[in-house]
Amino acid sequence: MNKLLKALIFDNQLTLSVLDTTDMVNDAIKIHGLTPLTAAALGRTLTVSTFMSSNLKNKSDKLSVTVAGGGVGGKITVCGNGDLQMRGSIDNPTVTLPLRADGKLDVGGCVGKNGRLTVTRSMGLKEPYSGSAKLVSGEIAEDFTSYYALSEQQPTAIALGVKIGKDLTCVGAGGVIIQALPFATEETLKKAEDIMANLKNVSTLIEEMGAEKVIEKYFGSGVKYEEYHPEYKCLCSKEYIEKLLISLGKPELDDIIKCEGEVKVKCQFCQTEYKFGQKEVDELFK
């Protein structure tokens, strides 16, 4: 079960979030046919985007994240809402790269760093809020840390990990994210930095001890937290696709049917394919 544990730590000066997104990453692997490399890239982005979605004020508020760095994996897109229903895709899900010199997956090479990270929040206002920052490394955690510092002026420490087993399923995925509140002291910030510097291989920690034990080991057994259960869930439907088709106009759809026999639309997040023949298109415009 996916988990997000949120707490206040160190005399309520910092917020702590610990995520276990193992099941979410496995759902993405099954849907998109991800390789270990693309599972790591998309999985890390899903994890940090889940954290960002948890900070939306209302369940109906929406979040959209794109990471476009020019790497072999192409653009990563993740969407979610305040109800922590998450979904994501990567342009080239089946690509691979040689391991790095340290034996780890080359996520930076998959994502690339010649581009930007963009975050858009739709919160029921006339215009959505959008912020972006240049990519630093393509390793995702460093890029989102930079985004928070530059675009939101929010001191943030992020550790992310995705571990793929021999059977090509995810055996551990998650993250640890700390943010400073305005009154946090330098001493407290240094204490948090030291902990995060020694917090290695988050995915292995999630695999071996779970999110609760990570909090207990690194932040103390007395920490009280709230628990949430995010999920990989696509919100597409035939009704939604029909609205998109209507926006194209009947002449455009008629031309597609004339050339291809039917209109096909595949959802990028769940790979469900919707098909419309001439009779169904005619019905849409009655």
C-alpha positions as CSV (number, residue, x, y, z in Angstrom):
1,M,0.0,0.0,0.0
2,N,1.3,3.4,-0.9
3,K,1.8,5.7,2.1
4,L,2.5,9.4,2.8
5,L,3.4,10.2,6.4
6,K,3.5,13.9,7.3
7,A,4.8,15.4,10.6
8,L,6.2,18.4,12.3
9,I,9.7,17.8,13.8
10,F,12.4,19.6,15.8
11,D,10.1,21.8,18.0
12,N,7.7,22.3,15.0
13,Q,10.3,24.2,13.1
14,L,10.3,21.8,10.1
15,T,7.8,19.7,8.1
16,L,8.7,16.1,7.4
17,S,7.1,13.9,4.7
18,V,8.1,10.3,4.2
19,L,6.6,8.5,1.2
20,D,6.4,4.8,0.2
21,T,5.3,4.8,-3.5
22,T,6.3,1.2,-4.4
23,D,2.9,0.1,-5.5
24,M,2.4,3.3,-7.5
25,V,5.6,2.7,-9.4
26,N,4.7,-0.9,-10.1
27,D,1.3,0.3,-11.5
28,A,3.2,2.6,-13.8
29,I,5.6,-0.2,-14.9
30,K,2.6,-2.5,-15.8
31,I,0.7,0.2,-17.7
32,H,3.6,1.7,-19.7
33,G,6.0,-1.3,-20.0
34,L,8.8,0.7,-18.3
35,T,12.4,-0.4,-18.2
36,P,14.3,-0.1,-14.9
37,L,15.8,3.2,-16.2
38,T,12.5,4.8,-17.1
39,A,10.8,3.4,-14.0
40,A,13.3,5.2,-11.9
41,A,12.9,8.5,-13.8
42,L,9.1,8.4,-13.8
43,G,8.9,6.9,-10.3
44,R,11.0,9.6,-8.7
45,T,8.8,12.3,-10.4
46,L,5.6,10.5,-9.3
47,T,6.9,10.4,-5.7
48,V,7.8,14.1,-5.4
49,S,4.6,15.1,-7.3
50,T,2.6,13.2,-4.8
51,F,4.2,15.3,-2.0
52,M,3.4,18.4,-3.9
53,S,-0.3,17.3,-4.4
54,S,-0.6,16.7,-0.7
55,N,0.0,20.5,-0.2
56,L,-3.0,21.5,-2.3
57,K,-5.7,23.1,-0.2
58,N,-8.7,21.3,-1.7
59,K,-9.3,17.8,-2.9
60,S,-10.5,19.2,-6.3
61,D,-7.4,21.3,-6.8
62,K,-5.1,19.9,-9.6
63,L,-1.4,19.7,-10.1
64,S,0.5,19.2,-13.3
65,V,4.3,18.6,-13.5
66,T,6.5,18.4,-16.6
67,V,10.2,17.6,-16.7
68,A,11.7,18.2,-20.2
69,G,15.5,17.9,-20.2
70,G,16.2,16.6,-23.7
71,G,17.4,13.2,-22.5
72,V,16.7,9.9,-24.3
73,G,13.6,9.2,-22.2
74,G,11.9,12.3,-23.5
75,K,9.4,14.5,-21.5
76,I,8.0,13.3,-18.2
77,T,4.4,14.3,-17.4
78,V,2.7,13.8,-14.0
79,C,-0.7,14.9,-12.9
80,G,-2.5,14.7,-9.6
81,N,-5.1,16.3,-7.3
82,G,-5.7,17.1,-3.7
83,D,-7.2,13.6,-3.3
84,L,-3.7,12.1,-4.1
85,Q,-4.9,10.4,-7.3
86,M,-1.7,10.4,-9.3
87,R,-0.8,9.4,-12.9
88,G,2.1,9.9,-15.1
89,S,3.9,9.1,-18.4
90,I,7.3,9.3,-20.1
91,D,7.6,9.8,-23.8
92,N,10.0,6.9,-24.5
93,P,9.2,4.2,-21.8
94,T,11.3,1.4,-23.3
95,V,14.7,3.1,-23.5
96,T,17.8,1.9,-21.7
97,L,21.3,3.3,-21.0
98,P,24.5,1.7,-19.7
99,L,24.9,1.9,-15.9
100,R,26.9,4.8,-14.5
101,A,30.5,4.2,-13.3
102,D,29.2,3.7,-9.7
103,G,26.8,0.9,-10.9
104,K,23.6,3.0,-10.6
105,L,21.0,3.7,-13.2
106,D,21.8,6.8,-15.3
107,V,18.6,8.7,-14.5
108,G,20.3,12.0,-15.4
109,G,21.1,10.7,-18.9
110,C,17.5,9.5,-19.3
111,V,16.0,12.8,-18.2
112,G,18.7,15.2,-19.5
113,K,19.4,18.6,-18.0
114,N,19.0,20.9,-21.0
115,G,15.5,22.1,-20.2
116,R,13.1,23.0,-17.5
117,L,10.9,21.7,-14.7
118,T,7.4,23.2,-14.8
119,V,4.8,23.0,-12.1
120,T,1.2,24.2,-12.6
121,R,-1.5,24.3,-9.9
122,S,-5.2,24.8,-10.8
123,M,-7.0,25.9,-7.6
124,G,-10.3,27.1,-8.9
125,L,-9.1,30.6,-9.7
126,K,-9.4,32.3,-13.0
127,E,-5.7,31.6,-13.9
128,P,-3.7,28.6,-12.7
129,Y,-0.4,29.3,-10.8
130,S,2.7,28.2,-12.8
131,G,6.3,28.1,-11.8
132,S,9.4,26.7,-13.4
133,A,13.2,26.4,-13.0
134,K,16.1,25.2,-15.1
135,L,17.1,21.6,-14.6
136,V,20.2,21.1,-12.6
137,S,21.1,17.4,-13.1
138,G,18.1,15.5,-14.4
139,E,18.3,13.3,-11.3
140,I,15.0,14.7,-10.2
141,A,15.6,15.2,-6.4
142,E,18.2,17.9,-7.1
143,D,16.0,19.5,-9.7
144,F,13.0,19.8,-7.4
145,T,15.2,21.1,-4.6
146,S,16.4,23.9,-7.0
147,Y,12.8,24.5,-8.1
148,Y,11.6,25.1,-4.5
149,A,14.5,27.4,-3.8
150,L,14.2,29.5,-7.0
151,S,10.5,29.5,-7.9
152,E,8.9,29.2,-4.4
153,Q,11.7,30.5,-2.1
154,Q,11.1,27.5,0.1
155,P,14.2,25.8,1.7
156,T,13.7,22.1,0.9
157,A,15.7,19.0,1.2
158,I,14.7,16.0,-0.9
159,A,15.9,12.4,-1.1
160,L,14.2,10.1,-3.6
161,G,14.8,6.5,-4.7
162,V,13.4,3.7,-6.9
163,K,14.8,0.2,-6.7
164,I,14.0,-2.4,-9.3
165,G,14.4,-6.1,-8.5
166,K,15.7,-8.9,-10.7
167,D,12.1,-9.7,-11.9
168,L,11.9,-6.0,-13.2
169,T,9.3,-5.0,-10.6
170,C,9.8,-2.2,-8.1
171,V,10.8,-3.6,-4.7
172,G,11.2,-0.2,-3.0
173,A,10.3,3.4,-4.0
174,G,9.8,6.6,-2.0
175,G,11.2,9.7,-0.6
176,V,12.1,11.8,2.4
177,I,11.3,15.6,2.1
178,I,12.0,18.2,4.7
179,Q,10.9,21.9,4.5
180,A,11.8,24.7,6.8
181,L,9.1,26.9,8.4
182,P,9.9,30.7,8.5
183,F,11.0,30.6,12.2
184,A,13.4,27.6,11.8
185,T,16.8,28.4,13.4
186,E,20.2,27.9,11.8
187,E,20.9,25.2,14.4
188,T,17.8,23.2,13.4
189,L,18.5,23.6,9.7
190,K,22.1,22.2,10.3
191,K,20.7,19.3,12.2
192,A,18.3,18.5,9.3
193,E,21.0,18.8,6.8
194,D,23.2,16.4,8.6
195,I,20.5,13.8,8.8
196,M,19.7,14.1,5.1
197,A,23.4,13.9,4.2
198,N,23.5,10.5,5.9
199,L,20.2,9.3,4.5
200,K,21.4,7.1,1.7
201,N,19.6,4.7,-0.6
202,V,16.0,5.8,0.3
203,S,14.6,3.0,-1.9
204,T,16.4,0.3,0.1
205,L,15.3,1.9,3.4
206,I,11.7,1.8,2.2
207,E,12.1,-1.8,1.0
208,E,13.7,-3.1,4.3
209,M,11.9,-1.1,7.0
210,G,9.0,0.9,5.6
211,A,8.1,4.6,6.0
212,E,7.3,4.4,9.7
213,K,10.6,2.9,10.7
214,V,12.5,5.5,8.6
215,I,10.9,8.2,10.7
216,E,11.7,6.3,13.9
217,K,15.3,5.6,13.0
218,Y,16.3,9.1,11.7
219,F,13.9,11.5,13.4
220,G,12.9,9.8,16.7
221,S,10.4,7.3,18.0
222,G,8.1,10.0,19.5
223,V,7.3,11.7,16.2
224,K,3.5,11.9,15.6
225,Y,2.4,11.9,12.0
226,E,-0.7,11.9,9.8
227,E,-1.0,9.1,7.3
228,Y,-2.4,9.3,3.8
229,H,-2.8,6.7,1.0
230,P,-2.0,8.0,-2.5
231,E,-2.8,5.9,-5.5
232,Y,-2.0,5.6,-9.2
233,K,-5.4,6.4,-10.8
234,C,-6.2,7.7,-14.2
235,L,-9.3,9.9,-14.4
236,C,-10.0,9.6,-18.1
237,S,-13.5,8.5,-19.3
238,K,-15.4,8.1,-22.5
239,E,-17.4,11.3,-21.6
240,Y,-14.2,13.2,-21.2
241,I,-12.8,12.0,-24.5
242,E,-16.2,12.9,-26.2
243,K,-15.8,16.5,-25.0
244,L,-12.3,16.6,-26.5
245,L,-13.6,15.3,-29.8
246,I,-16.5,17.8,-29.9
247,S,-13.9,20.6,-29.5
248,L,-12.2,19.4,-32.7
249,G,-15.4,19.9,-34.7
250,K,-17.3,17.5,-36.9
251,P,-15.5,18.3,-40.3
252,E,-12.2,17.3,-38.7
253,L,-13.5,14.1,-37.3
254,D,-15.3,13.2,-40.6
255,D,-12.0,13.6,-42.4
256,I,-10.2,11.3,-40.0
257,I,-12.9,8.6,-40.4
258,K,-12.7,9.0,-44.2
259,C,-9.0,8.4,-44.1
260,E,-8.7,5.9,-41.3
261,G,-12.1,4.3,-40.9
262,E,-12.5,5.5,-37.3
263,V,-11.3,7.9,-34.7
264,K,-8.9,6.4,-32.1
265,V,-7.8,8.2,-29.0
266,K,-5.4,6.6,-26.5
267,C,-5.0,8.0,-23.0
268,Q,-1.3,8.8,-22.3
269,F,-1.7,7.9,-18.6
270,C,-3.5,4.5,-18.6
271,Q,-3.1,3.5,-22.3
272,T,-6.9,2.9,-22.6
273,E,-8.0,3.3,-26.3
274,Y,-11.3,4.8,-27.2
275,K,-12.7,4.3,-30.7
276,F,-15.4,6.2,-32.5
277,G,-17.0,5.3,-35.8
278,Q,-19.1,7.5,-38.1
279,K,-22.4,6.6,-36.3
280,E,-20.9,7.6,-32.9
281,V,-19.4,10.8,-34.3
282,D,-22.8,11.8,-35.8
283,E,-24.4,11.1,-32.4
284,L,-22.0,13.5,-30.7
285,F,-23.1,16.4,-32.8
286,K,-26.9,15.8,-32.8
